[in-house]
């Protein structure tokens, strides 16, 4: 668990090399809001505790699409995130992330790291369970 916390702390750097994410940082907000989108193909690998993950937490390929929508009243960037077919509107303080959103049961954060790796952390609001996945992505 310490390793996961260290990973989250160390990988929340704004420095990116994934070309598409870096390009979003250079796009003025009005342009980014006019249909710009980044489609990625990602290998999702779960971070597992020492006793294992369980049968439903396996490495798999997932599509990820980031589509800027608008700037909020306080300057935050609203982005539609579609991960493995499920869409949500996320908020971020910059085009480089990190992106935050909620669904009916969980809080989600997607963190851009150095290189082609993203970290997805999800917290179950009812029981406090946290799952962490690494996504190694390339433009599709």
N, C-alpha and C positions, 0 to 999 in steps of 0.2 A: 504494500500500500504506500510506503514511503516513496518507492520508485515512481509510482503513478503521480503522486503529489509533486515530486521533483520534476517529472516530465511536464506536467501542466504548467508549473512555475517557469521552467526554463524555455518552454516553447511558445510562450505568449509574446515573442518578439515581433515587432512590426516588419522586420527585414524578410523579404520573400524573394525566391528565385523562380517560382512557378510563374511562367510568363503571363498567363491570363490574369492571375490575381494581381500581379504587379501592374499590369495594364489598367485594371480598374482604378488603381490609385492615381493614375495620371489623367483619367477622364474627368472633366468638370461635372459636377453634380447634375446640371440640366441635361447634358448629353447622356450620362449614365442612366438617367431616368427614362430615356426615350428608346427603350427596347433593347439596349445592350444586354448581352447575356453570355455567360461562360458555361459551356457544356464540358464536363469532365467524366472520364471513366476511371473508377477508383477500385482498388483492392482494399476491402474493409477487413482488418485483423483485430479481433477482440483482445484487450488486455485482460488476462485471467489471473485470479488469485492462485496461490500455491496448490490448492486442492482442485483446480480446474474450473472450467467455465460451464460445463453442461452441454447437452446435445444441441441446443438452439443457438449457441454462440460459436459459430464457425467462421473461418476465413471465406469470403465470397466476393464476387464482383458486384459493384453497385454503381448506377449512374448518379451523378450529382450535377445540378444546374443552379447557378447563381445568376439572378436577374434583378438588377437594381430597379427600384420602383420610384422612390422620391426621397426628399429630405423632410424630416419631421419638423415641428414647430421649434424644437430645441436644437436643431442641427443634426440630429442623428440620421443615419442613412437607413432607409427601409429597403430590404432586399427580399425577393421571393426566393426561397431555397426549396428545391425539389430533390429529395434524397430517396433513392430506391422507389420512386413513384409516389411518395407522400410529400405534399407541398405545405409550406407554412410561410408566413411573413415574419422575418427576423429583423432585429434592430442591431445597428453597429455604430460606433463612434466615428469610423472611417471606412473607406472602401476596402481596406485591408483586413477588416474584422476587428476583433472577434464578433461573431454573430450570436445573438441570444433570441430564443423564442420559447413559447409554451404551447403544449397541447392539453388535452383534457386531464392527463394524469402526470405529465413529466415536464421538467424544465430542461432545455437543451442549450449547449454552447458549442460552437464550432470555432476552433482556434487554428489560424494559419501559422505554420511553423516555417523554419528555414528549409529550403528545398521543396520537394514535391509531397510532403507529408502534412496532413491536417489531423487534428485531434478532435474527436467528438465525445463530449461528456454529457451524460443524461442522468438526471436525478429524479427518482420516483418521489413525488411530493407526499404520498401517503406513508410510506415506510422508510424513506430516506436512503434507499438503495441507490448507489451510484454505479453506472457502467461506463467504461472508457473504451473507445475504439480508435485505432489508427487507420487513416485512409491515405494510401499512397496513390496519387492521382496523376493523370496525364490528360491533355486536351483531347477530346474525342471529335 
